[in-house]
Amino acid sequence: MRPPEDPVAVGYGTGQEHRTTLPVGSDATVRAYVRLLLRRHRRAFSWVVGLQAVAALAGLAGPAVLGRLVGELTRGTTAARVDRAAAVFLAALVVQTLFTRASRLRAGLLGETVLADLREDFLTRAVALPPSAIERAGTGDLLSRTTTDVDRLSVAVRDAVPQIAITAVTAVLVAGALVVTSPLLALVALVAAPPILLGSRWYFRLAPQAYRAESATYAAVNAVVAETVDAGRTVEAYRLGPDRVRRTDEAIHRWIAWERYTLWLRTAWFPSVDGAYVVMLVAVLGAGSLLLSAGHVSVVQLTAGVLYTQMLVDPLDLLLMWYDELQVGQASMARLVGVREVPDAVVDHDLRPLGQQLLVDGVSFGYAAGRDVLHAVSLSVPVGSTVALVGPSGAGKSTLGRLLAGIYRPGTGSVTLGGARLADMPAERVRTHVALVTQEHHVFVGTLRDNLRLGRPDADDDAVRAALDAVDALEWALGLPQQIDTEVGSGGLPLSPARAQQVALARLVLADPHTLVLDEATSLLDPRAARHLERSMATVLEGRTVVAIAHRLNTAHDADRIAVVEDGRISELGSHDELVAAGGAYADLWRSWRSAD
Amino acid sequence: MTLRRLPLPDPGTPDLRSPGRFLLWLARMQWRIQTLGVLYGVAWMSAQAAVPAVLGAAVQAAVRNDQRRVGWCVLAVVVLGVVQALAGVMRHRIAVETWITAASRTQQLVARQASDLGADLSRQVATGEVVAVTASDVERIGGAFDVLSRFAGAVVAFIGIAVLLLATSPLLGAVVLGGVPLFALAVGPLLKPLERRESAQRVTLGRATELASDTIAGLRVLRGIGGEELFLDRFRAASQDVRVAAFATARVRSLLDSLQVALPGAFVVTVTWLGARLALDGSITVGQLIAFYGWTAFLVVPLRTITEAAHKWTRARVAAARIIRVLSLRRAVSPDAARPEPAGVGTPVLHDPLTGLDVARGRLTAVVCGDPEVAGRLADRLGGYVAVENGAPAEASALLDGVPTPAIATDVLRSRVLVQDKDPVLLSGTVAELLDVPRSGRVGAAEAVGAAAAHDVLDALRDLDGTHDPLDGRLTERGRTLSGGQRQRLALARSLVADPEVLVLDEPTSAVDAHTEARLARSLKAVREGRTTVVLSSSPLLLEHADTVVLVDPGRAPVVGTHRALLDLDRYRSVVTREEEE
């Protein structure tokens, strides 16, 4: 059976897949990270293995005792000897129970500690990613790694890793017991090895990718239905009901195609393993009875041997099952450690700006090789002045803004602040000078105070209140249930977009950079809220150098200078009055906007 | 293989009277494979249960040096092994099939319900609740059917072994049958504290995940302003809370694990001891002793399956209750079948009694309103999206060709009037799929994209994807990768392709830059030529191109005129030019 189309490669609309520029960890990175974890927790790991070994050894008593009993019973024995054998069996059981408890407990603790490491290592790396990498990849992919992949890996780490350690120890010991009981019978039991190894090798080569596809297509079914529900109003308005039903059925069809494929894999694999167990048991039993009649093994050896052989089935089965589970975890692990492969920005830690003059000199820039978005742009932003960037969508205004904020490195030319290249400075230093404000106004989970103190963690309550006052937000902030201690963000008190925007501005007041790049900062607000906010913003902007990417012409009107960006070039540059007088594209626009000739 | 026939062309009409009936209905709809599964399950479990007896007989024969008999026993093991392997794999196949059939049928039912109810669904239940149904409840329904074949096998195996034991040795039989369930129950008291600790752990885990997602979602802000350490420390503390809570769980769980060794183990010891005593006085053979030993060890499996089935069925009932709650929803106002036809030229298409707005047929009407919330509600009324209280519309509804909108059949209303929301939702898929909506055919996709000035959006999506045809670029859910202005223009293109008789646009260009807005305003008028269009906006660039501008103010009569004429009105000018109010 051939596998269906790969959902990831084809890109079915799961709504969750993100074509990402963030790397997925190579096998080498994953291995190196696993080795690191093992080294960190070597002692705990040895304890788990050691304790389980004792437990498993004690667990081997059963067949031995029964085998001896059978031997003695056939030869004739006494009740006292039977009782003594039972007592030994019981003692072994007690030891097995106690050591099982100890090893499982330690395995559980180890699993949780490793999981905590994984979570924390991942987020520590994620928050240190270079801003350009975040800007390009977006946060969607990182977000799904934080939630879905951490979740999937939890199953593997919490259960699969300890179980594999435990069952592997058990399997080895049971096999050892069989060898000790009768090397001849152990040799016979080996006939099961080839079918299990060959069948499993085939299965594990195909299975991981197939299960990934299966769960991706299943997630896609859920995503389609969830989207239909979520966008109910749109579905009804555009009469998309029948279309949504058709898409759901298509998604189900794709999912079931993968279910059929993985089912086929198992249909081939299960009998090969189960069959191997049967062959093993039959071989030991058949050859054993021949060896018995020839006098090469005793009844005791045969009984214990058969029982050990049967005991071997369980740990082998578990081992294969958990290995399967582990493979699911491995894919997630690769995505988690992948962020370690993002190269850090090459920066000069000693580079500091001399002064505040922002200068763009002959800059060309493109996201993809050979397709420049900006062409030889030069622009000087005088200290303390306001420059507005206007122009049609897609002309490169936002890209220019990000270059001015030091997020991207120019292809050719340079963007300098006080003579120092922004791209060569560490992000942590750039942001003390220049801040980029976008329409994305994330309110973090936490108190209002925590939300403001990002840029100045040591700010006291007076400073926080002053910042709120500066953006005209103190009044409502003091009206909140716990004032600035009120929990906001997801799960807390929801803030309206206008208030979220004020919070974002108050953050800037506290962080106090001398230069601001504003990108459509108010474009998502309704006109009335925007106007209100623009007034509070004036206080924040006062005395700072501002580059404003303006959608609304009144913002441009108030700027000291206006740069019209068209097709990646600055086509007009000057004050409002100069540009209106020049009668170019800006003048046309202004006239129609004011409609007041 | 019936999986090939899924998804079903029609999922059928479910029995929604109770969760139990719903589950039974699902079972009835797939009774053939369900029965087959039970048969395979019984064969599979029985073959396993028979192995200890054969092994015992084999050792017995070997002791007696009866090679012939050993030979037969070996053959029996082979046969049982083959039966077990084949019946096992068939049982598994059918269990998966029943799982998928039940789950996909339920998924189809929910999808059809959501498509039918549309906007009404989220008005009646929280979106999250319906999404939870598709995300987890469907799986639980599937689980109830998956376990059925194993359950049947377990019950038969248990009864079979019980009969055999009692027939051979009433004493041992009584010990095993009485004791095994007793020990199964003995674990019970530990399950409650385990569940409690697990749910406490889930709470801390939820908190940690929330903090992590929150930090990632605001990562641009963090990297742009600072505060990474603040948030990392907070996350580390939450992550360590999870670890501590998990330790508490691990303690109970390890105890449970060790009990699962101790309890069945105690049984095996008891049975071995009693059995050896019985063998000593000759009441049972050595072979039977071995068989008893094997059975006592084996019985754990069917018992665990029976407990699992009980657990899964309880969960499935809860899931079914949630599912039938969603499937039982009906439209809040059931419209009698008023199907108004477009009336003659000269009469207004739409009339809103609350604001006094009249929408002229075939013209581009711009509505200016100082309060965006009032404007939003006006748009809702024009589209007939009226909040319902106690079965009646909450406020005076708008009239379409003289007929109140709630009295109009939904399909007629939606085919005549299209309201584009202030924050329109883009459905995921390719751009071509986005623009593939029911349409009049008058406006092509390329023309609509051009009129909405959305070419650069298509180019950006295409560059992201590396596809050649701009229509093949992909949107993620809700178009989150796009900026607000880009989303608005794509949504406008979609509305223009649909080309409805009446198009109501609520702030369609609020996030679009002035250059593009000016271009768009001109082409909008051209594309909608001859059709009725209402634009709620305060942007002069749009207002200038409207045939009529209406200034709407609750409690006052509407003022009608052209943009230029109305500019003389202070009230109007202050809204549209955004001059500082005096």
Interface residues (C-beta under 8 A of the other chain):
Chain A: G11 G13 G15 Q16 E17 H18 R19 A55 G59 G62 V65 L66 L69 V70 L73 T74 T77 A79 V82 D83 A85 A86 F89 L90 L93 Q96 T97 L98 T100 R101 A102 R104 L105 A107 G108 L109 G111 E112 T113 L115 A116 R119 E120 L123 T124 A126 V127 A128 L129 P131 I134 E135 G138 T139 G140 L142 L143 T146 T147 V150 D151 V221 N222 A223 V224 V225 A226 E227 T228 V229 D230 A231 G232 R233 T234 V235 E236 A237 Y238 R239 L240 G241 P242 D243 R244 V245 T248 D249 I252 H253 W255 I256 E259 R260 L263 R266 T267 F270 P271 D274 G275 Y277 V278 V279 L281 V282 L285 G286 G288 S289 L290 L292 S293 V299 L302 T303 V306 Q310 Y367 A368 R371 V390 G391 P392 S393 G394 S398 A405 A427 E428 R431 A435 L436 T438 Q439 E440 H442 F444 V445 G446 D450 R453 L454 G455 R456 P457 G489 S490 G491 A504 R507 L508 A511 E520 S523 L524 D526 P527 R528 R531 A550 H551 R552 L553 N554 A585 L589 S592 W593 R594 S595 A596
Chain B: M1 L3 R4 L6 P7 L55 A58 V59 A61 A62 V63 N65 Q67 V70 G71 C73 V74 V77 V78 G81 V82 Q84 A85 L86 G88 V89 H92 R93 V96 I100 S104 Q107 Q108 V110 A111 R112 A114 S115 D116 L117 G118 A119 D120 L121 S122 T127 V130 V131 T134 A135 A208 T209 E210 L211 A212 S213 D214 T215 I216 A217 G218 L219 R220 V221 L222 R223 G224 I225 G226 G227 E228 E229 L230 F231 L232 R234 F235 R236 S239 Q240 V242 R243 A246 F247 T249 A250 R251 R253 S254 L255 D257 S258 L259 V261 A262 G265 A266 V268 V269 T272 W273 A276 R277 A279 L280 V286 L289 I290 Y293 G294 G370 D371 P372 G383 Y385 T410 D411 R414 S415 L418 V419 Q420 D421 K422 P424 V425 L427 S428 G429 E433 D436 V437 P438 A453 D456 V457 D459 A460 D463 L464 D465 R474 T476 E477 R478 R480 T481 S483 G484 G485 Q486 R489 R494 A498 E507 S510 A511 V512 D513 A514 H515 T516 A518 R519 S538 P540 L541 L543 E544 H563 R564 L567 V575 T577 R578
